[in-house]
Amino acid sequence: MPSDSKTLEMIDCIYQAAYEPSHWFEFATQLNHAYQGAAVVIGMGLAGPARTHHYFAAGLPASIGPSLMAKFLAGLPFKPGQLFKIRDRFETLDRVMTDLVLADTDFFREWMQPHGLAPVWPISHVMTVTGEQAPAILNVFRKQGRGKFTPEELALGDDLVPHLARAFEIYEDLSDLHRSRRELDEVIDRLRIGVILTDAAHRPVLMNRSARMMVKIAEIFGLKEGHIRAIEKSDDDLLQFALEEAAMGKAWRAIRLGKDSASMQVLVNPLHPAQPGSQVREALAALFISGPETFTGLSLRYVRKLYGLTAAETELVARLAGGDSLEAAAQGRGVALNTARTQLKRAFAKTDTRSQSDLVKLVLDCVSSVDEA
């Protein structure tokens, strides 16, 4: 029997497997040693878009997992819920199959014996139960020439039971979080607008697909020694200043990089402090980047329809979101500054905003629409 330190090593390995399932193989190997070379097979349905079954074995090839379960269920006459009786302990199956002789079963003749296993009832343990299913089950088989499992060996397994159940529960919870993260990553990748998260040194921590394409083209901005930099010095001065302020949590800024038809609008926004366990905890600022086409055509019609803006109000808002000042927007549209102020107040009322900065942020969020492709 293993020492207390070996038992603690196995418990530690169990919790490592909760975070990285490949550690189940290491745990199976530890059980193999603890049970004097017995064959160990752990089968579990791992969470994902569709639950997939994986097997981790020691003393037998992992490839035999599917055949084990097929023969296990077909070669032994289980009754509904019978295995669930052994979810709170390690138990030999003769306690469940009380009226069977193992050597007389198809399971032994067609699967156990060909794999060099003794006619000894294996230890089984159901790690967890979901409805009427057991998504995780562990089996320990004696090799030929070995006797029955001892009460001490069963007691060893019983010490591991609560940790196995908790580890699988943690794994399921983490799988839900990882699935949500993958779904969120997919949505961010489908945005037409570029999204970049940067750290205190202005290095990208995360970039969506649109941003990666913009960086690759590198016409207006790109990566220089791992840092986000604009190509033109005057643009880069604006960008670095905006990033510095955002990293210190001071303010967001809307800036324009490039000139005329080749320009890009960039909203640089400070981020809230990361929550514990965040995978992007070093990110301090977010860049939302769009080309001039973002505020034309379909996007303009969408903004106008969503908030009930007039054509004049929509054009004004688009110019402001594109980086123009109110004065420049009025001049570009050929209207008086007072007229532009009146239209801006009406846009505030319709969008339930109180300042030009709030209005621009709202519109930039709005036009970050999901790509239809």
C-alpha positions as CSV (number, residue, x, y, z in Angstrom):
1,M,0.0,0.0,0.0
2,P,1.2,3.5,-0.7
3,S,2.4,5.8,2.0
4,D,0.5,8.9,3.1
5,S,2.9,11.0,0.9
6,K,2.0,8.9,-2.2
7,T,-1.7,9.3,-1.4
8,L,-1.2,13.0,-1.2
9,E,0.6,13.0,-4.6
10,M,-2.3,11.2,-6.1
11,I,-4.8,13.8,-4.7
12,D,-2.6,16.6,-6.0
13,C,-2.6,14.9,-9.4
14,I,-6.4,14.6,-9.3
15,Y,-6.8,18.3,-8.9
16,Q,-4.2,19.0,-11.7
17,A,-6.4,16.9,-13.9
18,A,-9.3,19.2,-13.1
19,Y,-7.5,22.0,-14.9
20,E,-5.7,19.9,-17.6
21,P,-7.3,16.5,-18.4
22,S,-4.1,15.0,-19.7
23,H,-3.1,14.5,-16.0
24,W,-5.7,11.7,-15.8
25,F,-3.1,9.5,-17.5
26,E,-0.6,10.4,-14.8
27,F,-3.2,9.6,-12.1
28,A,-4.0,6.3,-13.8
29,T,-0.2,5.4,-13.7
30,Q,-0.1,6.3,-10.0
31,L,-3.0,4.0,-9.3
32,N,-1.3,1.3,-11.4
33,H,1.7,1.4,-9.0
34,A,-0.5,1.6,-5.9
35,Y,-2.4,-1.5,-6.9
36,Q,0.7,-3.6,-7.5
37,G,0.7,-3.3,-11.3
38,A,-3.1,-3.6,-11.8
39,A,-4.5,-2.3,-15.1
40,V,-6.3,1.0,-14.7
41,V,-8.8,2.5,-17.2
42,I,-10.5,5.9,-16.7
43,G,-13.3,6.7,-19.1
44,M,-15.0,10.1,-19.1
45,G,-17.2,12.2,-21.3
46,L,-15.3,15.5,-21.6
47,A,-17.4,18.6,-22.0
48,G,-17.4,20.7,-25.2
49,P,-19.8,21.7,-27.9
50,A,-20.7,18.0,-28.0
51,R,-19.6,15.7,-25.1
52,T,-16.7,13.5,-26.3
53,H,-15.5,10.3,-24.6
54,H,-11.8,9.9,-23.7
55,Y,-9.9,7.1,-22.0
56,F,-6.8,7.3,-19.9
57,A,-5.2,3.9,-19.2
58,A,-2.1,2.4,-17.4
59,G,-1.2,-1.2,-17.8
60,L,-3.3,-1.4,-20.9
61,P,-3.3,0.6,-24.1
62,A,-5.7,3.6,-24.0
63,S,-7.0,2.4,-27.4
64,I,-8.9,-0.4,-25.6
65,G,-11.2,2.1,-23.9
66,P,-14.1,1.9,-26.3
67,S,-14.0,-1.9,-26.5
68,L,-13.9,-2.0,-22.7
69,M,-17.1,0.0,-22.3
70,A,-18.9,-1.9,-25.1
71,K,-18.0,-5.3,-23.6
72,F,-18.5,-4.1,-20.1
73,L,-22.1,-3.0,-20.8
74,A,-23.0,-5.9,-23.2
75,G,-21.2,-8.7,-21.2
76,L,-22.6,-7.9,-17.8
77,P,-26.4,-7.8,-17.1
78,F,-26.6,-4.3,-15.5
79,K,-29.9,-3.1,-14.2
80,P,-30.8,0.7,-14.4
81,G,-28.9,2.7,-11.9
82,Q,-26.9,-0.3,-10.6
83,L,-23.5,1.3,-11.1
84,F,-24.6,4.4,-9.3
85,K,-24.4,2.5,-6.1
86,I,-20.6,2.7,-6.2
87,R,-20.3,6.4,-6.7
88,D,-19.4,7.0,-3.1
89,R,-16.7,4.4,-2.7
90,F,-14.3,2.1,-4.6
91,E,-16.0,-1.3,-4.8
92,T,-15.5,-4.7,-6.5
93,L,-18.3,-5.5,-8.9
94,D,-19.2,-8.8,-7.2
95,R,-20.9,-6.6,-4.6
96,V,-23.2,-5.4,-7.4
97,M,-23.3,-8.6,-9.5
98,T,-24.0,-10.9,-6.6
99,D,-25.4,-13.8,-8.6
100,L,-22.7,-14.0,-11.3
101,V,-19.5,-16.0,-11.7
102,L,-17.1,-13.6,-13.5
103,A,-15.2,-16.4,-15.3
104,D,-18.6,-17.5,-16.9
105,T,-19.4,-14.1,-18.3
106,D,-18.9,-12.9,-21.9
107,F,-17.1,-9.9,-20.5
108,F,-14.3,-12.0,-19.0
109,R,-14.1,-14.5,-21.9
110,E,-14.2,-11.9,-24.8
111,W,-12.4,-9.0,-23.2
112,M,-10.6,-9.6,-19.9
113,Q,-8.9,-12.9,-20.7
114,P,-7.6,-11.8,-24.1
115,H,-5.9,-8.8,-22.4
116,G,-4.2,-10.9,-19.8
117,L,-6.5,-10.0,-16.9
118,A,-7.3,-12.4,-14.0
119,P,-10.8,-13.8,-13.3
120,V,-11.0,-11.4,-10.4
121,W,-13.9,-8.9,-10.1
122,P,-12.5,-5.5,-10.9
123,I,-12.8,-2.4,-8.7
124,S,-15.1,0.2,-10.2
125,H,-16.0,3.7,-9.1
126,V,-18.4,6.1,-10.7
127,M,-16.9,9.6,-10.2
128,T,-20.0,11.5,-11.0
129,V,-23.6,11.1,-12.1
130,T,-25.6,13.3,-14.5
131,G,-29.2,12.3,-14.7
132,E,-29.2,8.7,-15.7
133,Q,-25.7,8.7,-17.0
134,A,-22.3,8.2,-15.5
135,P,-20.0,10.5,-17.5
136,A,-16.9,9.5,-15.6
137,I,-16.0,5.9,-14.4
138,L,-12.8,4.3,-13.2
139,N,-12.0,0.6,-13.3
140,V,-9.0,-1.3,-11.8
141,F,-8.3,-4.9,-13.1
142,R,-6.0,-7.5,-11.6
143,K,-3.4,-9.0,-14.0
144,Q,-3.1,-12.8,-14.4
145,G,-1.6,-14.5,-11.4
146,R,-2.9,-12.0,-8.8
147,G,-5.6,-12.5,-6.2
148,K,-8.6,-10.6,-5.1
149,F,-8.4,-7.0,-4.1
150,T,-7.9,-6.5,-0.3
151,P,-10.0,-4.4,2.1
152,E,-6.9,-2.2,2.4
153,E,-6.8,-1.6,-1.3
154,L,-10.5,-0.6,-1.3
155,A,-9.9,1.7,1.6
156,L,-7.1,3.5,-0.4
157,G,-9.6,4.2,-3.2
158,D,-12.2,5.4,-0.7
159,D,-9.7,8.1,0.5
160,L,-9.6,9.4,-3.1
161,V,-13.4,9.4,-3.7
162,P,-14.3,13.0,-2.5
163,H,-11.4,14.4,-4.4
164,L,-12.3,12.7,-7.6
165,A,-15.9,14.0,-7.4
166,R,-14.7,17.5,-6.6
167,A,-12.1,17.5,-9.4
168,F,-14.6,16.5,-12.0
169,E,-17.0,19.1,-10.8
170,I,-14.3,21.7,-11.1
171,Y,-13.5,20.5,-14.6
172,E,-17.1,20.8,-15.7
173,D,-17.3,24.3,-14.3
174,L,-14.1,25.3,-16.0
175,S,-15.4,23.8,-19.3
176,D,-18.4,26.0,-19.1
177,L,-16.1,29.0,-18.7
178,H,-13.8,28.0,-21.5
179,R,-16.8,27.4,-23.8
180,S,-18.1,30.8,-23.0
181,R,-14.6,32.3,-23.6
182,R,-14.4,30.5,-27.0
183,E,-17.9,31.7,-28.0
184,L,-16.9,35.3,-27.0
185,D,-13.6,35.0,-28.9
186,E,-15.6,33.9,-32.0
187,V,-18.0,36.9,-31.7
188,I,-15.1,39.3,-31.3
189,D,-13.3,37.7,-34.3
190,R,-16.4,38.3,-36.4
191,L,-16.6,42.0,-35.8
192,R,-15.8,44.2,-38.7
193,I,-14.2,46.7,-36.4
194,G,-10.7,46.0,-35.2
195,V,-10.2,45.3,-31.5
196,I,-6.8,45.3,-29.7
197,L,-6.2,45.0,-26.0
198,T,-2.8,46.5,-24.9
199,D,-0.7,46.3,-21.7
200,A,1.2,49.1,-19.9
201,A,4.0,49.0,-22.5
202,H,1.5,49.3,-25.4
203,R,2.0,45.7,-26.5
204,P,-1.0,43.8,-27.8
205,V,-2.4,41.3,-25.4
206,L,-5.3,40.3,-27.6
207,M,-6.3,41.1,-31.2
208,N,-9.3,40.0,-33.2
209,R,-9.2,39.0,-36.8
210,S,-9.9,42.4,-38.2
211,A,-7.1,44.0,-36.1
212,R,-4.7,41.2,-37.2
213,M,-5.5,42.0,-40.8
214,M,-4.9,45.7,-40.3
215,V,-1.6,45.1,-38.5
216,K,-0.5,42.7,-41.3
217,I,-1.2,45.3,-44.0
218,A,0.5,47.9,-41.9
219,E,-0.5,50.9,-44.0
220,I,-1.4,53.2,-41.1
221,F,-0.3,51.3,-38.0
222,G,1.4,48.1,-37.1
223,L,3.8,46.3,-34.8
224,K,7.3,47.6,-34.1
225,E,9.4,45.5,-31.8
226,G,6.1,44.1,-30.4
227,H,4.5,47.5,-29.7
228,I,1.5,49.1,-31.4
229,R,2.9,52.0,-33.4
230,A,1.4,54.3,-36.1
231,I,3.5,54.6,-39.3
232,E,3.5,58.4,-39.4
233,K,5.3,60.2,-36.5
234,S,2.5,62.7,-36.0
235,D,-0.1,59.9,-35.9
236,D,2.1,57.9,-33.6
237,D,2.5,60.8,-31.2
238,L,-1.4,60.9,-30.9
239,L,-1.7,57.2,-30.5
240,Q,1.0,56.8,-27.8
241,F,-0.4,59.7,-25.9
242,A,-3.9,58.2,-26.0
243,L,-2.6,54.8,-25.0
244,E,-0.7,56.3,-22.1
245,E,-3.7,58.1,-20.7
246,A,-5.9,55.0,-21.2
247,A,-3.3,52.8,-19.4
248,M,-3.4,55.2,-16.4
249,G,-7.3,55.0,-16.5
250,K,-7.6,58.7,-17.2
251,A,-9.9,59.0,-20.2
252,W,-10.9,57.6,-23.5
253,R,-9.9,59.4,-26.7
254,A,-11.2,59.2,-30.3
255,I,-8.4,59.9,-32.8
256,R,-7.9,59.7,-36.5
257,L,-4.9,58.1,-38.0
258,G,-3.9,58.6,-41.7
259,K,-5.3,61.1,-44.1
260,D,-8.5,61.4,-46.2
261,S,-9.8,58.2,-47.7
262,A,-7.0,56.1,-46.2
263,S,-7.7,57.2,-42.6
264,M,-8.8,55.1,-39.7
265,Q,-10.8,56.1,-36.7
266,V,-9.5,54.8,-33.4
267,L,-11.2,54.8,-30.0
268,V,-8.7,54.3,-27.2
269,N,-10.5,53.2,-24.0
270,P,-9.3,52.5,-20.5
271,L,-10.3,49.1,-19.0
272,H,-11.6,48.3,-15.6
273,P,-9.2,46.3,-13.3
274,A,-9.2,42.6,-14.2
275,Q,-11.2,40.1,-12.2
276,P,-9.3,37.3,-10.4
277,G,-8.3,34.5,-12.8
278,S,-8.5,36.7,-15.9
279,Q,-6.5,35.4,-18.8
280,V,-5.8,39.0,-20.0
281,R,-5.2,40.6,-16.6
282,E,-2.3,42.6,-18.0
283,A,-4.6,44.4,-20.5
284,L,-5.1,48.1,-19.5
285,A,-6.4,49.7,-22.6
286,A,-8.7,48.7,-25.6
287,L,-8.4,50.1,-29.1
288,F,-11.5,50.0,-31.4
289,I,-10.4,50.7,-34.9
290,S,-12.5,51.3,-38.0
291,G,-12.0,52.6,-41.5
292,P,-14.1,55.4,-43.0
293,E,-16.5,52.9,-44.5
294,T,-17.7,52.0,-41.0
295,F,-19.8,55.1,-40.9
296,T,-21.3,54.9,-44.4
297,G,-23.9,52.9,-46.2
298,L,-25.6,50.2,-44.2
299,S,-24.0,51.3,-40.9
300,L,-25.4,54.8,-41.3
301,R,-28.9,53.5,-42.1
302,Y,-28.7,51.1,-39.1
303,V,-27.8,54.0,-36.7
304,R,-30.5,56.2,-38.1
305,K,-33.2,53.5,-37.9
306,L,-32.1,52.3,-34.4
307,Y,-32.3,55.7,-32.8
308,G,-34.8,57.5,-35.0
309,L,-32.4,60.1,-36.2
310,T,-33.0,62.4,-39.1
311,A,-30.7,62.3,-42.1
312,A,-29.0,65.5,-40.9
313,E,-28.5,64.2,-37.4
314,T,-27.1,60.9,-38.7
315,E,-24.6,62.7,-40.9
316,L,-23.5,64.9,-38.0
317,V,-23.1,61.9,-35.6
318,A,-21.1,60.0,-38.2
319,R,-18.7,62.9,-38.7
320,L,-18.2,63.2,-34.9
321,A,-17.7,59.4,-34.6
322,G,-15.2,59.7,-37.4
323,G,-13.0,62.1,-35.3
324,D,-14.3,65.5,-36.4
325,S,-14.9,68.3,-33.9
326,L,-18.4,69.9,-33.9
327,E,-17.0,72.9,-35.7
328,A,-15.3,70.8,-38.4
329,A,-18.5,68.7,-38.8
330,A,-20.6,71.8,-39.2
331,Q,-18.1,73.2,-41.8
332,G,-17.9,69.9,-43.6
333,R,-21.7,69.8,-43.9
334,G,-22.0,73.4,-44.9
335,V,-24.3,74.4,-41.9
336,A,-24.0,77.0,-39.2
337,L,-22.4,76.0,-35.9
338,N,-25.6,76.8,-34.0
339,T,-27.5,74.5,-36.4
340,A,-25.1,71.7,-35.7
341,R,-25.5,72.4,-31.9
342,T,-29.2,72.1,-32.2
343,Q,-29.0,68.8,-34.2
344,L,-26.5,67.5,-31.6
345,K,-28.9,68.2,-28.7
346,R,-31.7,66.4,-30.6
347,A,-29.3,63.4,-31.1
348,F,-28.6,63.5,-27.3
349,A,-32.3,63.3,-26.5
350,K,-32.9,60.4,-29.0
351,T,-30.0,58.4,-27.8
352,D,-30.4,59.1,-24.1
353,T,-26.8,60.6,-23.9
354,R,-25.7,63.8,-22.2
355,S,-22.3,64.6,-23.9
356,Q,-20.6,64.4,-27.2
357,S,-18.2,61.8,-25.8
358,D,-21.0,59.5,-24.6
359,L,-22.7,59.8,-28.0
360,V,-19.6,58.9,-29.9
361,K,-19.0,55.9,-27.6
362,L,-22.6,54.7,-28.1
363,V,-22.4,54.9,-31.9
364,L,-19.0,53.2,-32.0
365,D,-20.4,50.3,-30.0
366,C,-23.4,50.3,-32.2
367,V,-21.6,50.0,-35.5
368,S,-19.3,47.2,-34.2
369,S,-21.8,44.9,-35.9
370,V,-21.3,41.2,-36.3
371,D,-20.0,40.2,-39.7
372,E,-22.5,38.4,-41.8
373,A,-19.9,36.3,-43.6
